[in-house]
Amino acid sequence: MGDVDRRWLLGGLLTVLGVGLVAAATRRPKLTEKSRVLLIGDSMAVGLDPHMRELAGETGIEAYAGRGITGSRIDQWARMGWLDTELESFHPTLVLVSLGTNDEALGAGAVARQEPFVDELLEKLHGSGAEIVWIGHPSLPFEENGVADLIESKVPFYFRSTELDIPRSPDGLHPNAAGYAGWSGAIWRWLS
């Protein structure tokens, strides 16, 4: 399985709780071999990308692209020229968005400041014709300011990562290797 050890993926999947219930209770886009998947986001997307790329290859999805930028926020992605170019040239059928962790750390007033940028980013993504799935951040080691709630109220499909028991790295924020593998597997299974 390339750089991804199957034991981590299986172990990570086994640590994920509640995914079956979430999958049964929600309508969502389904992956097929004709899907063109684009993953964008912050450092969480950086960690998800190699696992998602591996899962795409294993399931016969040849059109996969991923880009994560550590420390990035929704307002930055809403105005990012690279995203405009990628949407136009790659023609995704499904965009996975893993953003919001850094926005949750912005403190009081973040919801009001970020809401126009959430709208702008969603308008850009909807304009591509792709279905959009926002991957919510895992539970955070600091108090949230409500940006995730805002996002969930606006997007067509939201994957609630806070419902998963994701193993963490020493920083307490980012998943460890098993955590990213399991989290990726849970998202992929939810979409399959």
C-alpha positions in Angstrom: 0.0 0.0 0.0 2.8 2.4 -0.7 3.8 4.7 2.1 0.6 3.9 4.0 0.9 0.8 6.2 -2.3 -1.2 6.0 -2.1 -2.0 9.8 -2.4 1.8 10.5 -5.3 2.1 8.2 -7.1 -0.9 9.7 -6.2 0.1 13.2 -7.3 3.6 12.6 -10.6 2.4 11.1 -11.2 0.2 14.1 -10.8 3.2 16.5 -13.4 5.2 14.7 -16.7 5.1 16.4 -20.1 6.0 15.2 -19.3 6.2 11.4 -21.9 3.5 10.5 -24.6 5.5 12.3 -23.5 8.7 10.6 -23.5 7.0 7.2 -26.9 5.5 7.7 -28.5 8.7 8.8 -27.3 11.1 6.1 -27.5 11.5 2.4 -24.2 12.3 0.7 -22.3 12.1 -2.5 -21.1 8.7 -3.5 -17.7 7.9 -5.0 -17.5 6.0 -8.2 -14.5 5.2 -10.5 -15.6 8.2 -12.6 -15.3 10.6 -9.7 -12.8 13.5 -10.0 -11.9 14.2 -6.4 -10.2 17.4 -5.2 -9.1 17.8 -1.6 -8.3 21.3 -0.3 -7.6 22.8 3.1 -5.2 23.5 5.9 -2.7 21.3 7.8 -5.5 18.7 8.4 -5.7 18.4 4.6 -1.9 18.0 4.4 -2.2 15.0 6.7 -5.3 13.5 5.0 -3.9 13.9 1.4 -1.5 10.9 1.2 -4.1 8.6 2.7 -6.9 9.9 0.5 -4.6 9.6 -2.6 -3.8 6.0 -1.7 -7.5 5.2 -1.1 -8.4 6.7 -4.5 -5.9 4.6 -6.2 -7.0 1.4 -4.4 -10.6 2.0 -5.4 -9.9 2.8 -9.1 -10.4 6.5 -8.9 -7.6 7.9 -11.2 -8.6 11.6 -11.0 -7.5 12.8 -7.6 -5.8 16.0 -6.6 -5.0 17.3 -3.2 -3.5 20.5 -1.8 -3.2 21.5 1.8 -1.5 24.7 3.1 -0.5 24.6 6.7 -1.9 27.5 8.7 -4.4 28.6 6.0 -7.9 29.9 6.7 -11.2 30.1 4.8 -10.7 33.8 3.8 -7.4 32.9 2.2 -8.8 30.0 0.2 -11.8 32.1 -0.9 -9.4 34.5 -2.6 -6.8 31.9 -3.8 -6.0 32.1 -7.5 -4.6 28.6 -7.5 -8.1 27.3 -6.6 -9.7 29.1 -9.5 -7.2 27.6 -11.9 -7.5 24.1 -10.4 -11.3 24.1 -10.5 -11.2 25.2 -14.2 -8.5 22.8 -15.3 -9.2 19.7 -13.1 -13.0 19.8 -13.4 -13.7 18.0 -10.1 -17.0 16.2 -9.5 -16.4 16.2 -5.8 -14.5 18.8 -3.7 -13.5 17.8 -0.1 -12.8 20.8 2.0 -10.9 20.5 5.3 -10.8 24.0 6.6 -11.9 25.7 9.8 -9.3 24.7 12.5 -7.3 27.9 12.2 -10.5 29.9 11.9 -11.7 28.4 15.2 -8.6 29.8 16.8 -9.3 33.4 15.7 -11.2 34.2 18.8 -14.3 36.4 19.4 -15.9 37.8 16.3 -14.5 35.2 14.0 -17.9 34.0 12.8 -18.9 37.5 11.7 -15.5 38.1 10.0 -15.4 34.7 8.3 -19.0 34.3 7.2 -18.6 36.4 4.0 -15.6 34.3 3.0 -17.4 31.0 3.7 -20.1 32.3 1.3 -17.5 33.4 -1.3 -15.7 30.1 -1.1 -18.9 28.1 -1.4 -20.0 30.2 -4.4 -16.7 29.5 -6.1 -17.0 25.8 -5.4 -20.7 25.5 -6.4 -19.8 27.4 -9.6 -17.5 24.5 -10.6 -20.5 22.2 -10.7 -18.8 19.8 -8.2 -20.6 18.4 -5.1 -19.1 19.8 -1.9 -18.3 17.9 1.3 -16.9 19.8 4.1 -14.8 17.7 6.5 -15.3 19.1 9.9 -12.2 19.3 12.2 -11.6 16.8 14.9 -12.3 17.8 18.5 -10.0 20.7 19.4 -7.8 21.3 22.5 -9.1 24.9 22.8 -12.5 26.6 23.0 -14.3 26.8 19.6 -15.7 30.1 18.5 -18.6 28.8 16.3 -17.0 28.8 12.9 -17.7 25.0 12.5 -21.4 25.6 13.3 -21.6 28.4 10.7 -20.0 26.1 8.1 -22.3 23.2 8.9 -25.3 25.4 8.5 -24.3 26.5 5.0 -22.8 23.4 3.3 -24.8 20.7 1.5 -22.7 17.9 3.1 -20.8 18.0 6.4 -18.7 15.2 7.8 -18.7 15.5 11.6 -15.2 14.5 12.6 -15.7 15.5 16.2 -17.8 12.3 16.6 -14.7 10.1 15.9 -12.0 9.0 18.4 -9.0 10.1 16.4 -5.5 9.3 17.9 -3.5 12.5 18.2 0.1 13.6 17.9 1.9 15.1 20.9 0.6 18.6 20.0 -2.9 17.4 21.0 -4.4 19.0 17.8 -3.2 17.1 14.8 -3.9 13.4 14.3 -0.9 11.0 14.5 -0.2 8.6 11.6 -2.8 6.1 12.8 -5.2 9.0 13.3 -4.9 10.4 9.8 -5.2 6.9 8.3 -8.3 6.0 10.3 -9.9 9.4 9.7 -9.2 9.1 6.0 -10.7 5.6 6.0 -13.8 6.8 7.8 -14.4 9.6 5.4 -13.8 7.3 2.4 -16.1 4.7 3.8 -18.8 7.4 4.4 -18.5 8.4 0.7 -18.5 4.8 -0.6 
